[in-house]
Amino acid sequence: MASQGNQQQLPSGILWLRENLFPNWWNALLTVVVVWLLVELVWSLADWVILHAVWGAVDPEGLVPYDEQWRLLLSAAVVVGLVIVTMVRLARGSALAAVWAVGAVFIAVIMWDMVASIETNASPEACRAPEAGACWAVIGDKYRFILFGRYPFDEQWRPLLAMVIFIGLIVFSCLKLAWKPWLALVWAGGLVVCAGLMYGGFWGMRFVNTELWGGLPLTLILSVVSCVLAFPLAIALALGRRSDMPIVRAICVGFIELIRGVPLITVLFMASVMLPLFLPSGVTIDKVLRALVGITLFAAAYLAEVVRGGLQAMPRGQYEAADALGLTYWQKMATVILPQALRSVIPPLVNSFISTFKDTSLVVIISLTDLLLAAKVSTADPLWRPYFVEIYVFVAVIYFIFCFSMSRYSQWLERDLARGQRRDARQKVAVMARSGPEGGGA
Amino acid sequence: MTDVTRPGRPAAGSLLYNRTARAIVYQVVLIATVIAVGWWLVDNTLTNLRQQDIATGFGFLTNRQAGFAISESVIPYNETDTYLRAFIVGLLNTIKVALLGIVLATLLGTVIGIARLSPNWLLRKLSTAYIETIRNIPVLLQLIFWYTILTETLPRPQQALQAFDSVFLSNRGLFLPAPVDALGWWLALLGLLLSIPAVIWFRRVARAHQDRTGEAWPTGLISVGIVVGLGVLGWLAGGAPAAFTSPELQGFNFRGGARVSPEFLALLIGLTLYTAAFIAEIVRSGILAVSHGQTEAAMALGFGRGLTLRLIILPQALRVIVPPMTSQYLNLTKNSSLAIAIGYPDLVSTMNTSLNQTGQAIECIAIAMSVYLAVSLGISLFMNWYNARIALRER
């Protein structure tokens, strides 16, 4: 604060430095220490991740050949540039997204040749050199298994296509123009096409049993399909919890609190071990479907609480106005309350979806080969034994990209909705949205 | 409200259009459906169990030997003990990791949450980066990662990393010196436990004294004194034991001292780092929720920085922090069930072993679920009570 007097004389950059990095002596000391640690960390990370990394047996040493290193340096420079553009807020919103997209395409183009050579030349020999850093060659060797599990190798274009459709559906649903009732039809159509692609058995596509499904498509199927199925159930539960009828309310509260009180893993155990016992003898139900039932029930309880938050945040006037018009309960809910309430809870709904996406990794414990188990199995290969860090980093980055982009979308949407309608109810919802699906409690 | 008063309805239809009557019908139908479905499921289950020759009932808990070993336990346990004791061992292991995790995650989360509000730009961005990275990667992946790091990259016991000649870290776990079992330590523990009601009583007395005379005692210092004093008193009363055993390398592993298994360590690290990221956000929003005017008003009244924080900011911030914090504590406890993926013998893990041995899936899963449910509901009730106690009393 001593700088107040000579603020005019100082250029803005130095002023910013003084206020944000050196406001007083202990912060200055802290800054110096943190910068020193960061430089050390970034340097050793860069050394491990890029400079001494083994990208496959491109040359006898296995390190990136001298002639090709410019590709890495250029890519790194582009990434640094993008990060700087983002942090100093040169571009915002869709412009920023476009900048990143252009950067990603650029990197993809300059890296393509090298990556293509990695795929064909992966070998663990080069990684065993004493000065070798990260062994990315292991990814080159294993990525098909990590991404698609034990799905027949020649048919892996089908889960790839299904995955693209899934991601397309998710991105499409993020657009406001798609928030119409017909979105449900689009989803139904998309899911049928994906199921067709995954199962096959027609048009010359080999039939592939769910036992062979795996990797990222399985993770996406489990999280997306269970959320889609859980959504109507959640609305019913939320309405039931706010119903005047005591027995309906008791059943809904009981279900929601039971599920929210236990870990997902016990629900998954129940689905995988007890479900076969519940059904008439002779009826078998496949493993993926069992996991799907478990995750759906679990997600429904959490989604129901989010929907209930939206219902509660609706001003009483809306309920009363609908009653005054003489609408029946279902007319009131379908035409007046739900459209507004659901729209206002979309940000926390997205957060719930992120949680479900992360939670699907628990199917590892009932041994479905999702993205995580595929990675774990890959680390067990004795040939690539010491290089588990690379594999886990690869998978973590995939999870991170999905979750981070969705959480950014949800934050943006929250601000956008709050700006659109500055009314009491909206602000209440925004407060609830901030606490997220994991916050609050009933 | 009801349509009964509307003219022109046929008398016979009035019951059909009566909301109360319809509500009763709906609920009767719902109950009937639930009972019918339940009956069908139970019937199927019993038929299936009979066909597979699986016993039913909870008899196995007390009259069958578990017959499996559990790698670590708080209470004495061996393979000839009953299933009930195996479950209790698992439950205690869950409680052990959850309690430690909650304490550590709260400490780390608070530090990171405050760092997010630091005037230092670098610190702010670093803590944001930490939170975003940790929150967007599944906790199970993190647990498996830490476990693999601890078991694959750490050296064997012969080449263990060591500190002070008595702390050893190897792929068999962390070995620490431990006090030799003696009466004094137990009395010290008793003293520490007794200090809790003593401090509460002292605070009440000090409060009453301040209300009466306006004089404030240094309650913080005296409270610390009571805790330390009673602990030391217990230790002295038990003859002041001072014997420690240090771990020593014998053959391929260490003997003596206390061992922290890599499973436990990985679970604790993973859960702490993961939950701390969520707690940091809660702490940050709690502090931000207290308007700056409160600080300024306190300063204007002559409160110092420490007093402002303790008497003005914290009580108000806690009101915002406590409810979401509770659900984070519950989440940590529930996430500790992922221990099964890395082989730490918690409740779910022992349940799974018992399930595979006895085939009594329903009983085993029911036990695990009801334990978690009881813990969750218990903590929720306690927190509701606490919340009501600290809620804003408007006049």
Interface residues (C-beta under 8 A of the other chain):
Chain A: E19 N20 L21 P23 N27 L30 T31 V34 V35 L38 M87 D244 M245 P246 I247 V248 I251 E257 L258 R260 G261 V262 P263 L264 I265 T266 F269 M270 V273 M274 P276 L277 F278 L279 P280 S281 I354 K358 D359 S361 L362 V364 I365 L372 A375 K376 T379 P386 F388 V389 Y392 V395 A396 Y399 F400 C403 F404 S407 R434 S435 E438 G439 G440 G441 A442
Chain B: A23 Y26 Q27 L30 I31 V34 L41 N44 T45 T47 N48 L49 Q51 S118 P119 N120 W121 L122 L123 K125 L126 E132 T133 R135 N136 I137 P138 V139 L140 L141 I144 F145 T148 I149 E152 F278 I282 S285 P323 P324 T326 S327 Q328 L330 N331 K334 N335 S337 L338 I340 A341 V348 M351 N352 L355 A361 I362 I365 A368 M369 Y372 L373 S376 L377 S380 M383
